[in-house]
Each structure stands twice: as C-alpha cells, then as structure tokens.
C-alpha cells in the first residue's frame, strides 16, 4: 500500500514552538519577557523526566526572543505552563492543526516539544497563518483553485509580525545555531526546524511575503 507523506502523521518536535510563544504573546508576554532557562525535572507517570536543550547548555534568564530563536526546550515548557495545555491545543486547532484530539493530559508538557503527531499539510497550513499576519485561510490544491472558503483572523497582526521577526533574526538564534547558520538566507525569511524524538523525523518550515514552504525528511517505515 502507498503512504501519502504529506498526510501521514508524525511528531513535529520543535516546529510547534512558534505557536506556543504566539499564544503567550496574545496572553500578555512580550519579546523581552524573561524566562528562566534552568534545569527542569518533572514527574511523568511513575518516574521523573529531565528536560534538556539540544546543546546541553543552560542560559539562565533569557528573553522570549532568544528562547524561541534558539529553540530552547525548558523556556518552551514554561511558556506552555503559562498559556495552559488545553488553551494551546485549542489554539492549534484554530491555525489548522486538527490531529491533536487527545486530552491535554495525554500529551502533558511534552506537547511543547512536539510529542503529538501531526501531518506536513497541517503544519504548512499553520505556518501560512503566521505568513498572512495572523489570518487563517484554508489551503487548496492547484487543481481546485478558486474554491477556497473565506479567511478568519485567529491571532493579532502584531503577534504574527513579532514571531516572524524573531524567526528571521540571525542574532536571535546565535547561541545554539551560530552566526554562520544555514538558516541565514539572503532574503528576509522566517525559518524554523524541528526534530522528533529518536531523530526519526526532521522538519523545516520557512516563509516570506510570497511563499510558505514545509519540508519533512525521514523514512516512511520510520
């Protein structure tokens, strides 16, 4: 049987983080809000889970701008705790990520790090909301152009603009990605990567004023 890689569901990893911070901005945080990036351990089931950053470094109090730009894990968990898991899942539904139907307790704080399964199509739909300045408009296939239903504002233009500014700012990601990052593009472009647990899936999303692009890399048999 054939697998449609655009519709298959997989863990998006850090690619969900911009939407946690978008909701935090909607709720009152700013790009300068300080979040403490310090060791964090939480009870999960009958054991403890220790959160870590990709580089195994901790940066202490760090601005939301740098927390998102560097894709730090512990600040993302704290941002999720600020907005609330139930609110975050509801927000994801408004931007087109509708696969995450379990109770918030099913995902726990791990949803901040992308432990739920979503499709490439849903993720691209969500990133178009940021690209359109906070407006949701359903994607349509090339063959069905002109059949789209209307638009709906789901976040403020200010929030979408700020997230886009952070994701296109090389200085905001310098700590973890360095100055010579492959994410630094010649034309101002917002970019975000994601990796699933176990490194089964690698994702990249990018958008500017003309295009939104999503890429998944992995094996269809995991």
C-alpha positions, 0 to 999 in steps of 0.5 A: 500500500502507498503512504501519502507523506504529506498526510501521514502523521508524525511528531513535529518536535520543535516546529510547534514552538512558534505557536506556543510563544504566539499564544503567550504573546496574545496572553500578555508576554512580550519579546523581552519577557524573561524566562528562566532557562534552568534545569527542569525535572518533572514527574511523568507517570511513575518516574521523573523526566529531565528536560534538556536543550539540544546543546546541553547548555543552560542560559539562565534568564533569557528573553522570549526572543532568544528562547524561541530563536534558539529553540530552547526546550525548558523556556518552551515548557514554561511558556506552555505552563503559562498559556495552559495545555488545553488553551494551546491545543485549542489554539492549534486547532484554530491555525489548522492543526486538527490531529491533536484530539487527545486530552491535554493530559495525554500529551502533558508538557511534552506537547511543547516539544512536539510529542503529538503527531501531526501531518506536513499539510497541517503544519504548512497550513499553520505556518501560512497563518503566521505568513498572512499576519495572523489570518487563517485561510484554508489551503487548496490544491492547484487543481481546485483553485478558486474554491477556497472558503473565506479567511478568519483572523485567529491571532493579532497582526502584531503577534504574527509580525513579532514571531516572524521577526524573531524567526528571521533574526540571525542574532536571535538564534546565535547561541545554539545555531551560530552566526554562520547558520544555514538558516541565514538566507539572503532574503528576509525569511522566517525559518524554523526546524524541528526534530522528533524524538529518536531523530526519526523525523526532521522538519523545516518550515520557512516563509516570506511575503510570497511563499510558505514552504514545509519540508519533512525528511525521514523514512516512511517505515520510520 
